[in-house]
Amino acid sequence: MRPVLIYGAYGRTGRLIVEQAARLPGWRLILAGRDPGRLAELARPLGLETRAFTLDRPEAVRDGLREVGVVVNAAGPYAATAERLAKSAIRVGAHYADLCGEEAAWRQVKALDRLAAESRVALVCGAAVTPGLSALLLASLVARQVLPRFLGEVRIVLSRPDGLGSGSLRTLWESSLDRVLVVRQGVERTVPVGRHEHLIDFGATRPGPRIAMAAGLVDTLAVADTLAAAAIRADGICSFVEAGSGSRWLADAAAWAAPLRTLPTSRPMAALAASLLDATPVEPLVVALQVEDPWRAPLVDQRFTVPEPYSASAAIAVAAARLLAQAQPESVYGWKGIGTLLRGQSELATSMDSLEPISR
Ligand SMILES: NC(=O)c1ccc[n+]([C@@H]2O[C@H](COP(=O)([O-])OP(=O)(O)OC[C@H]3O[C@@H](n4cnc5c(N)ncnc54)[C@H](OP(=O)(O)O)[C@@H]3O)[C@@H](O)[C@H]2O)c1
């Protein structure tokens, strides 16, 4: 297996990735990040190698990635890390995977597709619960050939994400608060936050009809990728997040707050507020995938309950890293959708003790 470097190893998700990967036989793991003290503390009991480097000097990053086969980037917000680390990975010939849920950073990495393909390197964004789960569900439907060539709406709906960690909250703050991406007839558009809602029943875990609001999840882009690769056309693709009855008020507040993010003091204040919330326990998450036929009749309506989303994200990142570390090279060069990479890994769903499929 090719050596795997985990950057951002001592973050909340990074630690879970290290913990899960260290349990597997045959891995050569290298822990990396910018704080040598925290790296040493994490690596010592596991007997693992560490490399401390920041991402602002490309030569230092390239040196940090020497002899590495796969880079797993667990350091977010990804606006500050994804493109830099992906470019350096390409330069040293290492595959790159991250847990990116940010639209702008996702596009920056995707734009490196040709460079990566020419350098015989794979790029995988979003090896995490969002968009990993919806992408995995959709890719397995495509593989089983249960979808016709033309579809109505495809919706990805998440239950309310209670108990997010500080990293995810800082990432949310960096993301678009006032507009939401949708794909209509294959064309990307944006709609104002709070003007597009969907009523959903999440099943036994969260019964009853609940309001979900259109949200800027990269699941929309991942689903569009998977459908395009299979030459399937959908009338619309949109992601939603459960927002409760105060959703319109929240949407208006988010749109109002959007310009505040340009103030120099806004980022440290958001980081401080996020860190105060870090101790909140994470609630189970329900991910729903709904697919309509061209006449708008329900074709697929699936739910996954994920009791611990951070562990599940780590499991998806570890599965992606394992595939890349063992991959037959030609099968993975260039931009690779997370669903396409993990398709056929049905054991991922069952082996993740936290994943419980509910189909209807
Ligand atoms: N899509 C999903 O489903 C999903 C799931 C889980 C996590 N995530 C994403 O993964 C990222 C990490 O989440 P987390 O909860 O683990 O956050 P966290 O606990 O705050 O950890 C963030 C890590 O990133 C490092 N980091 C941040 N900015 C950096 C920079 N500019 N240069 C180098 N290192 C940097 C931090 O190191 P320092 O302490 O040295 O700053 C830390 O190790 C977030 O963006 C989050 O949204 C996504």
The ligand as a Tripos MOL2 file, in Angstrom:
@<TRIPOS>MOLECULE
LIG
   48    52     1     0     0
SMALL
NO_CHARGES

@<TRIPOS>ATOM
      1 N1        -18.5450   17.3130    4.4840 N.am      1 LIG1
      2 C1        -18.7040   16.7100    5.6570 C.2       1 LIG1
      3 O1        -19.6230   15.9080    5.8610 O.2       1 LIG1
      4 C2        -17.7000   16.9710    6.7320 C.ar      1 LIG1
      5 C3        -17.6610   16.1690    7.8810 C.ar      1 LIG1
      6 C4        -16.7050   16.4440    8.8530 C.ar      1 LIG1
      7 C5        -15.8290   17.5160    8.6730 C.ar      1 LIG1
      8 N2        -15.9010   18.2590    7.5320 N.ar      1 LIG1
      9 C6        -15.0030   19.3870    7.3060 C.3       1 LIG1
     10 O2        -13.6920   19.0360    7.6680 O.3       1 LIG1
     11 C7        -13.0280   20.2000    8.1420 C.3       1 LIG1
     12 C8        -12.4220   19.8830    9.5120 C.3       1 LIG1
     13 O3        -13.4670   19.7210   10.4370 O.3       1 LIG1
     14 P1        -13.1510   19.4850   11.9740 P.3       1 LIG1
     15 O4        -14.4480   19.3700   12.6660 O.co2     1 LIG1
     16 O5        -12.1680   18.3900   12.1260 O.co2     1 LIG1
     17 O6        -12.4620   20.8920   12.3510 O.3       1 LIG1
     18 P2        -11.4150   21.2510   13.5060 P.3       1 LIG1
     19 O7        -11.5850   20.3610   14.6850 O.co2     1 LIG1
     20 O8        -11.5160   22.7260   13.6900 O.co2     1 LIG1
     21 O9         -9.9980   20.9100   12.8430 O.3       1 LIG1
     22 C9         -9.5240   21.6540   11.7720 C.3       1 LIG1
     23 C10        -8.1030   21.2390   11.4510 C.3       1 LIG1
     24 O10        -7.7000   21.9930   10.3160 O.3       1 LIG1
     25 C11        -6.4670   22.6740   10.6130 C.3       1 LIG1
     26 N3         -6.4610   23.9410    9.8590 N.ar      1 LIG1
     27 C12        -7.4440   24.8660    9.7710 C.ar      1 LIG1
     28 N4         -7.0730   25.8690    8.9730 N.ar      1 LIG1
     29 C13        -5.8100   25.5730    8.5460 C.ar      1 LIG1
     30 C14        -4.8860   26.2290    7.6880 C.ar      1 LIG1
     31 N5         -5.1600   27.3910    7.1140 N.pl3     1 LIG1
     32 N6         -3.6920   25.6340    7.4610 N.ar      1 LIG1
     33 C15        -3.3840   24.4560    8.0360 C.ar      1 LIG1
     34 N7         -4.2160   23.7810    8.8630 N.ar      1 LIG1
     35 C16        -5.4210   24.3350    9.1070 C.ar      1 LIG1
     36 C17        -6.4850   22.8840   12.1090 C.3       1 LIG1
     37 O11        -5.1790   23.0400   12.5750 O.3       1 LIG1
     38 P3         -4.7910   24.2310   13.6140 P.3       1 LIG1
     39 O12        -5.3930   23.8160   14.9270 O.co2     1 LIG1
     40 O13        -3.3010   24.2350   13.5990 O.co2     1 LIG1
     41 O14        -5.4520   25.4830   13.0940 O.co2     1 LIG1
     42 C18        -7.1110   21.5520   12.5630 C.3       1 LIG1
     43 O15        -6.1450   20.5380   12.5940 O.3       1 LIG1
     44 C19       -14.0740   21.3330    8.1810 C.3       1 LIG1
     45 O16       -13.9170   22.1320    7.0310 O.3       1 LIG1
     46 C20       -15.3900   20.5950    8.1360 C.3       1 LIG1
     47 O17       -16.4120   21.3440    7.5290 O.3       1 LIG1
     48 C21       -16.8020   18.0110    6.5700 C.ar      1 LIG1
@<TRIPOS>BOND
     1     1     2 1
     2     2     3 2
     3     2     4 1
     4     4     5 ar
     5     4    48 ar
     6     5     6 ar
     7     6     7 ar
     8     7     8 ar
     9     8     9 1
    10     8    48 ar
    11     9    10 1
    12     9    46 1
    13    10    11 1
    14    11    12 1
    15    11    44 1
    16    12    13 1
    17    13    14 1
    18    14    15 2
    19    14    16 1
    20    14    17 1
    21    17    18 1
    22    18    19 2
    23    18    20 1
    24    18    21 1
    25    21    22 1
    26    22    23 1
    27    23    24 1
    28    23    42 1
    29    24    25 1
    30    25    26 1
    31    25    36 1
    32    26    27 ar
    33    26    35 ar
    34    27    28 ar
    35    28    29 ar
    36    29    30 ar
    37    29    35 ar
    38    30    31 1
    39    30    32 ar
    40    32    33 ar
    41    33    34 ar
    42    34    35 ar
    43    36    37 1
    44    36    42 1
    45    37    38 1
    46    38    39 2
    47    38    40 1
    48    38    41 1
    49    42    43 1
    50    44    45 1
    51    44    46 1
    52    46    47 1
@<TRIPOS>SUBSTRUCTURE
     1 LIG1         1 GROUP 0 **** ****
